[in-house]
């Protein structure tokens, strides 16, 4: 078997797209000891190194292949990509190396483009000062006044933990447009990562003996809160719509976009209390609370924290995410408008990792490949048309 052919089969196996014929060929090929080394080397170089992962267990892969072969034969099915009518579960292995492999050996159909206008997101924000003046921040622009400075990616406030409790509190706003992200370090050393299409209200200083309070007006933010032990026991509260999060010192993520009808709060470490109306619940690490706008009920479940906060690491992680929700996320980062020509396409489910540094064209091509042609994209200026 030619090297190029077996490499294609390995990619299909890793991408959960191998059919019974592919599996039988791969199973027979791996029976030769020298091919085990080649398999490991190809997977390590082309995938795991790019994704920052460790070694791949080829013996485990062999067992998976045989188990899947037996399962497919028993069920007399010729595909490993399970389709549930239009709601297909499609796994993407996304990394630049995989894109290059597909681009040179598989992808033939190009996305139709008319005057491409969609760019990758970047560090940018609008700082609104207490006097109402607005400062546009981006990578190319530094800013400084007596209270705050910016290096183009991060806004840093002067530490004022000894502020007089009788002083009047002044508030600033940091607004992140679609296609942007920014980091702000507050006056108490709390660090906040703000995602696209988000807005944070916060004081320029915190007063001793008073609860440190900020408001996520809308959007998504990851908080690394300076512990209360560093501030004479002063609590830290985050408000978002009708939800209140009481914090003693911890790391957590809040997702509260205006178009969403619920707020998701995910705890990474420490301990927080979620409040909505008269309802209060304690959140533990690796748990997520969901509160709907029209209810005071707080639902708590165990989640994969790394998936929920992957955006601050430069990637988006999706697990059985409907295409509609996935495209909403991408639309914020790439500042694009999404148009579905067929409603049924919204229900395709995807699992995979998307790098935020990749161009939208590269990502859409990979989705097309994973869908085996059932999904097509067209880019027209800032619109992504799904057909």
C-alpha positions in Angstrom: 0.0 0.0 0.0 1.3 3.4 -0.9 2.4 5.8 1.9 -0.1 8.5 0.8 -3.0 6.0 0.9 -2.2 4.7 4.4 -1.8 8.3 5.7 -5.2 9.2 4.4 -6.7 6.1 6.1 -4.9 7.1 9.4 -6.4 10.6 9.2 -9.9 9.1 8.6 -9.4 6.8 11.5 -8.4 9.6 13.9 -11.2 11.7 12.5 -13.7 8.9 13.1 -14.6 8.8 9.4 -13.0 5.4 8.5 -15.4 2.9 6.9 -15.1 -0.9 7.3 -12.9 -1.2 4.2 -10.5 1.5 5.6 -10.4 -0.3 9.0 -9.6 -3.7 7.4 -6.7 -2.2 5.5 -5.4 -0.4 8.5 -5.7 -3.5 10.7 -3.8 -5.6 8.2 -1.2 -3.0 7.7 -0.6 -2.7 11.5 0.0 -6.4 11.7 3.6 -5.7 10.5 5.8 -4.6 13.3 7.7 -2.0 11.3 4.4 -0.3 10.4 3.6 0.3 14.1 6.6 2.6 14.3 5.5 4.4 11.1 2.0 4.8 12.5 3.3 6.3 15.8 5.7 8.6 14.0 3.0 10.0 11.6 0.5 10.6 14.4 3.1 12.2 16.7 4.5 14.6 14.1 1.4 15.5 12.2 -1.1 15.8 15.1 0.0 15.5 18.7 2.9 18.0 18.4 0.7 20.6 16.8 -2.0 20.1 19.5 0.5 20.1 22.3 -0.4 16.5 23.4 1.7 13.6 24.6 2.3 10.2 23.1 -0.3 8.1 21.3 -0.9 4.5 22.5 -0.7 2.5 19.2 -1.6 -0.8 21.0 -4.8 0.9 22.3 -5.5 2.1 18.7 -5.1 -1.5 17.5 -7.7 -2.7 20.0 -10.0 0.1 19.0 -9.8 -0.9 15.4 -10.6 -4.5 16.1 -13.4 -3.6 18.4 -14.9 -1.3 15.8 -14.5 -3.8 13.1 -16.4 -6.4 15.1 -19.1 -3.9 16.1 -19.6 -2.7 12.5 -19.7 -6.3 11.2 -22.2 -7.3 13.8 -24.5 -4.4 13.0 -23.8 -4.8 9.3 -22.9 -1.1 9.0 -20.3 0.2 6.7 -19.4 3.5 8.4 -18.0 4.7 11.7 -19.6 8.1 11.4 -22.9 7.7 13.1 -25.7 9.7 11.5 -29.0 10.3 13.2 -30.9 11.7 10.2 -29.8 15.3 9.9 -28.4 15.5 13.4 -25.0 14.0 12.7 -22.2 13.8 15.2 -19.1 14.9 13.4 -15.7 14.9 15.0 -13.1 17.4 13.8 -9.4 17.1 14.5 -8.4 20.7 13.8 -4.8 21.9 13.8 -2.8 23.6 11.0 -0.9 20.4 10.2 -4.1 18.5 9.6 -5.4 21.4 7.5 -2.2 21.2 5.3 -2.6 17.5 4.9 -6.2 17.8 3.8 -5.5 20.8 1.7 -2.8 19.0 -0.3 -4.4 15.6 -0.7 -8.2 15.8 -0.1 -9.8 19.2 -0.4 -10.7 20.0 -3.9 -13.8 22.2 -3.6 -13.0 25.8 -2.6 -15.4 27.9 -0.7 -17.1 30.4 -2.9 -15.8 33.9 -2.0 -17.1 37.3 -3.1 -14.9 40.1 -1.8 -13.6 38.5 1.3 -13.9 40.8 4.4 -13.7 38.6 7.4 -10.6 38.9 9.6 -9.3 36.9 12.6 -10.0 38.5 15.9 -7.4 40.5 17.8 -6.7 42.5 21.0 -8.9 45.6 20.9 -11.3 47.4 23.2 -12.9 50.7 24.1 -12.2 52.2 27.5 -14.8 54.6 28.8 -13.4 56.8 31.6 -15.4 58.3 34.5 -15.8 61.6 32.6 -17.3 59.9 29.6 -14.3 60.1 27.3 -13.7 57.0 25.2 -10.2 55.6 24.4 -9.8 53.0 21.6 -7.3 50.4 22.6 -5.5 47.9 20.3 -2.1 46.2 19.8 -0.6 49.2 18.0 -1.7 51.8 20.6 -0.4 52.3 24.1 -2.3 54.4 26.6 -1.5 55.8 30.1 -3.1 58.2 32.6 -2.6 58.6 36.4 -4.8 55.6 37.2 -4.3 53.1 34.4 -1.9 52.0 31.6 -2.2 49.8 28.5 0.4 47.9 26.5 -2.0 47.2 23.7 -3.2 43.8 25.0 -3.7 44.4 28.8 -5.1 47.2 30.9 -3.4 47.7 34.2 -4.8 49.8 37.1 -2.7 51.2 39.9 -3.0 49.1 43.0 -5.0 51.1 45.6 -5.8 48.6 48.4 -5.3 51.3 51.0 -7.9 53.6 49.5 -9.9 55.7 52.0 -13.3 54.1 52.6 -14.9 57.6 52.5 -13.7 58.4 49.0 -16.2 58.6 46.2 -16.0 55.6 43.8 -15.5 56.3 40.1 -16.3 53.7 37.5 -14.8 52.8 34.2 -16.2 50.5 31.4 -14.2 48.2 29.2 -16.2 47.3 26.0 -14.9 44.5 23.7 -16.3 44.7 20.2 -17.1 41.6 18.0 -13.8 40.4 16.7 -11.9 41.5 19.8 -10.5 40.3 23.2 -8.7 42.1 26.0 -7.3 41.6 29.6 -7.8 44.0 32.5 -6.0 43.9 35.8 -8.1 45.7 38.4 -6.9 47.9 41.2 -7.0 45.0 43.7 -4.9 42.8 41.3 -7.9 40.8 40.1 -7.3 39.7 36.5 -10.2 39.5 34.0 -10.1 38.1 30.5 -12.9 39.5 28.3 -14.1 37.7 25.2 -15.6 39.2 22.1 -18.8 41.2 22.3 -18.5 41.8 26.1 -18.7 44.7 28.5 -17.3 45.1 32.1 -18.1 47.8 34.6 -15.7 48.3 37.5 -14.4 50.9 40.0 -11.0 52.5 39.4 -10.1 51.7 43.0 -11.5 49.5 45.8 -12.3 50.9 49.3 -11.1 49.2 52.5 -13.9 47.6 54.4 -16.2 47.5 51.4 -17.2 44.6 49.2 -15.3 44.7 45.9 -18.0 44.8 43.3 -17.9 44.6 39.4 -20.6 44.0 36.8 -20.4 41.9 33.7 -22.9 44.0 31.7 -23.0 41.3 29.0 -20.7 38.8 27.2 -18.2 36.4 28.6 -15.4 36.9 31.2 -12.9 34.8 33.0 -12.0 36.0 36.5 -8.9 35.3 38.5 -9.8 37.0 41.7 -7.3 38.4 44.2 -8.2 36.5 47.5 -10.0 38.3 50.3 -7.1 37.4 52.6 -5.1 40.1 50.7 -7.7 42.7 51.3 -8.6 42.5 55.0 -11.3 39.9 54.3 -13.2 42.1 51.8 -15.5 40.0 49.6 -15.6 40.2 45.8 -19.0 40.2 44.0 -19.8 39.9 40.3 -23.2 40.9 39.0 -24.5 39.8 35.6 -28.1 40.6 34.8 -30.1 39.2 37.8 -27.3 36.9 39.0 -24.9 37.6 41.8 -21.6 35.7 42.3 -20.1 36.0 45.8 -16.3 35.2 45.8 -13.7 34.8 48.4 -10.8 34.3 46.0 -11.0 31.9 43.1 -11.0 31.4 39.3 -14.3 31.2 37.3 -15.9 31.9 34.0 -19.2 33.7 33.4 -21.0 33.5 30.0 -24.0 35.9 29.8 -24.4 37.2 26.2 -27.4 39.4 25.4 -28.8 37.0 22.8 -28.7 34.1 25.3 -31.6 33.3 27.6 -29.4 31.9 30.3 -26.2 32.6 32.3 -23.5 29.9 32.7 -21.0 30.2 35.5 -18.2 27.7 35.6 -15.9 27.3 38.6 -12.2 26.4 38.0 -10.9 26.6 41.6 -11.9 27.9 45.0 -15.5 28.4 46.1 -18.3 30.8 45.1 -21.9 31.3 45.9 -24.5 31.9 43.1 -27.5 34.0 43.9 -30.7 34.6 41.9 -33.7 36.1 43.7 -34.0 34.2 47.0 -32.2 31.2 45.7 -28.5 30.6 46.7 -26.2 27.7 45.9 -22.6 26.9 46.5 -20.5 26.0 43.4 -17.5 23.6 43.7 -14.6 23.3 41.3 -15.4 21.6 38.0 -19.1 22.5 38.4 -21.3 24.8 36.3 -24.5 26.6 37.2 -27.1 27.5 34.6 -29.8 30.1 35.4 -32.5 31.0 32.9 -33.7 34.6 32.7 -37.3 33.7 33.5 -36.5 31.5 36.6 -34.8 31.7 39.9 -33.9 28.0 39.6 -30.2 27.3 39.7 -29.2 24.1 37.9 -25.7 22.7 38.8 -23.8 20.0 36.8 -20.3 18.6 36.5 -18.4 19.9 33.4 -15.1 19.7 31.7 -13.6 22.9 32.9 -10.8 22.9 30.3 -13.4 23.0 27.5 -15.3 25.8 29.1 -12.3 28.1 29.5 -10.3 27.1 26.4 -11.0 30.4 24.8 -8.5 32.2 27.1 -5.8 29.7 25.8 -6.4 30.7 22.2 -8.7 27.8 21.1 -12.4 27.0 21.1 -13.4 23.5 22.2 -16.7 22.0 21.2 -18.4 18.8 22.4 -21.5 17.7 20.6 -22.2 21.4 19.9 -25.0 22.1 17.3 -23.7 24.0 14.3 -25.9 27.0 15.2 -24.3 27.5 18.5 -20.8 26.9 17.1 -21.3 29.5 14.4 -22.6 32.0 17.0 -19.3 31.6 18.8 -17.2 32.0 15.6 -19.3 34.9 14.5 -18.4 36.9 17.6 -14.7 36.2 17.2 -14.6 36.9 13.4 -17.2 39.7 13.5 -19.3 37.9 10.9 -23.0 37.6 10.1 -24.3 34.0 9.9 -27.1 33.0 7.4 -28.5 29.5 7.3 -30.3 28.7 4.1 -31.8 25.5 5.6 -32.9 25.4 9.2 -32.1 21.7 9.4 -28.4 22.4 9.1 -28.5 24.1 12.5 -28.8 20.7 14.1 -25.5 19.2 13.0 -23.5 18.4 16.0 -19.7 18.9 16.1 -16.9 17.8 18.5 -13.4 19.3 18.1 -10.9 22.0 18.7 -10.6 25.2 16.7 -7.6 27.5 16.9 -8.6 31.2 17.2 -5.6 32.2 15.1 -6.7 30.3 12.0 -8.5 32.2 9.2 -12.2 31.7 8.9 -11.7 30.2 5.4 -9.4 27.4 6.8 -12.0 26.5 9.5 -14.9 26.5 7.2 -13.1 24.2 4.8 -12.4 21.7 7.6 -16.1 21.7 8.6 -17.0 21.0 4.9 -14.6 18.1 4.8 -15.9 16.7 8.2 -19.5 16.9 6.9 -18.6 14.9 3.8 -20.1 17.5 1.6 -23.4 17.9 3.4 -22.5 21.4 4.5 -21.3 24.1 2.1 -20.2 27.7 2.9 -20.1 30.9 0.9 -18.4 34.1 2.1 -19.9 37.4 0.9 -18.2 40.4 2.5 -18.8 39.9 6.2 -21.5 37.3 5.7 -21.1 33.5 6.0 -23.9 31.7 4.2 -24.5 28.1 5.1 -26.2 25.9 2.5 
